[in-house]
């Protein structure tokens, strides 16, 4: 378990020091959110 946590810390540090990776991560999350909201809108439209 401590090994896994160590890896997570390493990844976190890498993301912290790498702005491009961090940016890509944020973009990826935004895209996921956009997809989620789009599917929500579609389901709402279907239920109406």
N, C-alpha and C positions, 0 to 999 in steps of 0.2 A: 504493500500500500504506500509506503514511504517513497518507493521508487517511482510510482505513478505521480505522486505529488511533486517529486523533484522534477520530473519531466514537464509537468504542468507549469511549474515555476520557470523552467528554462524557456518554454514556449511563450509564456507571459513576458519574460524579459526580452526575448527576441522581437515580439510584437511591439513592445514598448520602445525599443531602440530602432525599429524599422518603420518609418512613417508610411511607406508604400503598402506594406502588409496590413498595417492598421487601417489605412484608407480603404483597401480592398475589402477588409472584413466589414467595415461600416457599410460600404456599398452593397455587399452581399446581404447584410441584414436588412437594409432598406428595400432591396429587391424582394426579399422574402416577405416583408411587411406589405409591400405593394401587391404582391400576388395574393396574400392572405385577404387584404381588404377588397381586392377585385372579386375573389371567390365569395366573400361575404355579401357584396353588392349583388352578385348574380343569384345567390341563394335567396336573398331578400326579395328580389324581383320575381323569382319563381314562386315564392310563397304568397305573393300578393294576388 
